[in-house]
Structure formats: structure tokens, C-alpha cells
Amino acid sequence: MKDSNTDKAEGTIDKIKGKAKEVFGKATDDKDTEAEGKAENTKGHAKETKGKMKDTVKSVTS
């Protein structure tokens, strides 16, 4: 299982890549790329949340 820092870092990377795709899709009027970016951004938020939850669980159980 990945540690919380790995999840948070991967989440941040996914958010950055997703936002870049989203902006590029808007700029080029490419709805598919824009949608991919939004999905990747959402995935990044989920990974970050997962990492934060791991931190919370660890602090409660320690």
C-alpha cells in the first residue's frame, strides 16, 4: 500500500496535468481534451483526499 505522501504527491501531479489539459482543450475548442482534463483533475483531488484520510486514520490510531 502506498503511503499518504505518495498519494498526495500523485494527486497533485494529476491535478496539474488535468488542469493543463482542461485549459488547452478550452483554448483549442477541443471538448474531448477539456473533458479528459476535468476527469484527471477530479482523479487528482480523489488521490489527495485519500492521502489526507490515511494521515487522519494514522493519527487517530497512533
Buried (B, 14 or more C-beta within 10 A) or exposed (E): EEEBEEBBBBBBEBBEBBBEBBEBBEEEEBEEBBEBBBBBBEBBBEBBEBBBEBBEEEEEEE
